[in-house]
Amino acid sequence: MLIFYDMKENLFDLSGKVMVMTGACGILGTSIVKYFAAQGVKVVLLDLERAAETGEKIVSEIKAEGGEACFLPTDVLDKAVLETNHEEVVRRYGRIDILMNAAGGNMAAATVPPDKTIFDLDVDAVKKVTELNLFGTIIPTMVFARTMAEQKTGSIINFASESALRPLTRVAGYGVAKAAVANWTKYLCAELAMKFGEGIRVNAIAPGFLLTNQNRTLLTNPDGSLTQRSHTILAHTPIGRFLEPEELLGTLHWLASDASRAVTGTVAVVDGGFDAFSI
Ligand SMILES: NC(=O)c1ccc[n+]([C@@H]2O[C@H](COP(=O)([O-])OP(=O)(O)OC[C@H]3O[C@@H](n4cnc5c(N)ncnc54)[C@H](O)[C@@H]3O)[C@@H](O)[C@H]2O)c1
């Protein structure tokens, strides 16, 4: 099929779109929802009840800038709560164009510290971290993608990680879980496009190393100086520094917009070259 483009069309225009984001009150989520709201997107912040105060603060900041947003308490592992969230989103905004599955993260108990070995692995902790990162991606998608299937359009963006591409020492459970998220992303791309049309796309972002709460104890000493692990990471990163949360925005914008209309099933790596670097 030949597609003729209007060369003046702004393929990146997101104004009027509706976005649902899980884990929206986290470090990455906060900058992402503010950015998308500033692009004219109506953003629905989903996060745990305990994040409500942060969520409402982000919503009022977005509204003060003329944007549209709301916070809904959720639990990405509870389908019944997500169904209620879904009804509320459809009641308020009538559609869902973008779903970002960002709820997730590492758990200290699911790692293997230097003084332990694989034989000490806390299997229950590995199950928990897998449940949050993998099932916390699958279940919200089963709920919110229903509207995308009806619309025949939508962009789903999952949050993988560098550890999905290359197993990192110590981070045993999280790496397994994020590798599964990357695999699920590729599976789902075919499932949705082939059964519900090419307008529904599924991609993942794999952020490299950022200095955030989730890995602060691995990357910095109590006095704030960098750990040996940090020095090893930076020596393996061609751009020679950690990333900032805002450096994910352009890739997310591209994946959410029509600019990536033939892109589905990919894992977009934003890591300053870490994955590509050998020696
Ligand atoms: N920060 C990084 O360096 C980094 C790197 C690669 C990938 N990631 C991934 O990006 C995503 C966001 O990371 P972040 O640094 O913003 O993490 P974060 O811990 O700051 O935010 C995660 C958010 O998820 C929420 N959450 C946890 N359990 C939930 C549940 N059951 N239901 C709903 N919400 C829940 C938390 O309340 C929190 O607000 C995660 O999936 C993380 O694994 C982060």
The ligand as an SDF file (V2000), in Angstrom:
LIG
                    3D

 44 48  0  0  0  0  0  0  0  0999 V2000
   14.9850    5.0650   37.7910 N   0  0  0  0  0  0  0  0  0  0  0  0
   15.7630    4.2960   37.0510 C   0  0  0  0  0  0  0  0  0  0  0  0
   16.9740    4.3830   37.1030 O   0  0  0  0  0  0  0  0  0  0  0  0
   15.1500    3.3000   36.1050 C   0  0  0  0  0  0  0  0  0  0  0  0
   15.9540    2.7000   35.1430 C   0  0  0  0  0  0  0  0  0  0  0  0
   15.3910    1.7670   34.2780 C   0  0  0  0  0  0  0  0  0  0  0  0
   14.0440    1.4510   34.3870 C   0  0  0  0  0  0  0  0  0  0  0  0
   13.2900    2.0550   35.3470 N   0  0  0  0  0  0  0  0  0  0  0  0
   11.8890    1.6720   35.4360 C   0  0  0  0  0  0  0  0  0  0  0  0
   11.0870    2.8200   35.1880 O   0  0  0  0  0  0  0  0  0  0  0  0
    9.9050    2.7460   35.9580 C   0  0  0  0  0  0  0  0  0  0  0  0
    9.7670    3.9960   36.8140 C   0  0  0  0  0  0  0  0  0  0  0  0
   10.9290    4.1030   37.6370 O   0  0  0  0  0  0  0  0  0  0  0  0
   11.0970    5.2450   38.7520 P   0  0  0  0  0  0  0  0  0  0  0  0
   12.5500    5.4560   38.9540 O   0  0  0  0  0  0  0  0  0  0  0  0
   10.2370    6.4070   38.4170 O   0  0  0  0  0  0  0  0  0  0  0  0
   10.5470    4.4660   40.0250 O   0  0  0  0  0  0  0  0  0  0  0  0
    9.8480    5.0660   41.3210 P   0  0  0  0  0  0  0  0  0  0  0  0
   10.0500    4.0540   42.4060 O   0  0  0  0  0  0  0  0  0  0  0  0
   10.2910    6.4590   41.5770 O   0  0  0  0  0  0  0  0  0  0  0  0
    8.3150    5.0750   40.8870 O   0  0  0  0  0  0  0  0  0  0  0  0
    7.5490    3.9120   40.7770 C   0  0  0  0  0  0  0  0  0  0  0  0
    6.1240    4.2770   41.1200 C   0  0  0  0  0  0  0  0  0  0  0  0
    5.3460    3.0830   41.0330 O   0  0  0  0  0  0  0  0  0  0  0  0
    4.4040    3.0930   42.0870 C   0  0  0  0  0  0  0  0  0  0  0  0
    3.9480    1.7500   42.3970 N   0  0  0  0  0  0  0  0  0  0  0  0
    4.6170    0.7660   43.0590 C   0  0  0  0  0  0  0  0  0  0  0  0
    3.8510   -0.3120   43.2000 N   0  0  0  0  0  0  0  0  0  0  0  0
    2.6520   -0.0210   42.6160 C   0  0  0  0  0  0  0  0  0  0  0  0
    1.4360   -0.7320   42.4490 C   0  0  0  0  0  0  0  0  0  0  0  0
    1.2890   -1.9720   42.9120 N   0  0  0  0  0  0  0  0  0  0  0  0
    0.4290   -0.1220   41.8030 N   0  0  0  0  0  0  0  0  0  0  0  0
    0.5660    1.1400   41.3290 C   0  0  0  0  0  0  0  0  0  0  0  0
    1.6810    1.8720   41.4630 N   0  0  0  0  0  0  0  0  0  0  0  0
    2.7190    1.2990   42.1030 C   0  0  0  0  0  0  0  0  0  0  0  0
    5.1520    3.7220   43.2640 C   0  0  0  0  0  0  0  0  0  0  0  0
    4.2620    4.2400   44.2390 O   0  0  0  0  0  0  0  0  0  0  0  0
    5.9820    4.8000   42.5650 C   0  0  0  0  0  0  0  0  0  0  0  0
    5.3230    6.0510   42.5510 O   0  0  0  0  0  0  0  0  0  0  0  0
   10.0030    1.4560   36.7750 C   0  0  0  0  0  0  0  0  0  0  0  0
    9.3210    0.4270   36.1020 O   0  0  0  0  0  0  0  0  0  0  0  0
   11.4780    1.1840   36.8140 C   0  0  0  0  0  0  0  0  0  0  0  0
   11.7590   -0.1690   37.0180 O   0  0  0  0  0  0  0  0  0  0  0  0
   13.8040    2.9720   36.1950 C   0  0  0  0  0  0  0  0  0  0  0  0
  1  2  1  0
  2  3  2  0
  2  4  1  0
  4  5  1  0
  4 44  2  0
  5  6  2  0
  6  7  1  0
  7  8  2  0
  8  9  1  0
  8 44  1  0
  9 10  1  0
  9 42  1  0
 10 11  1  0
 11 12  1  0
 11 40  1  0
 12 13  1  0
 13 14  1  0
 14 15  2  0
 14 16  1  0
 14 17  1  0
 17 18  1  0
 18 19  2  0
 18 20  1  0
 18 21  1  0
 21 22  1  0
 22 23  1  0
 23 24  1  0
 23 38  1  0
 24 25  1  0
 25 26  1  0
 25 36  1  0
 26 27  1  0
 26 35  1  0
 27 28  2  0
 28 29  1  0
 29 30  1  0
 29 35  2  0
 30 31  1  0
 30 32  2  0
 32 33  1  0
 33 34  2  0
 34 35  1  0
 36 37  1  0
 36 38  1  0
 38 39  1  0
 40 41  1  0
 40 42  1  0
 42 43  1  0
M  CHG  2   8   1  16  -1
M  END
$$$$
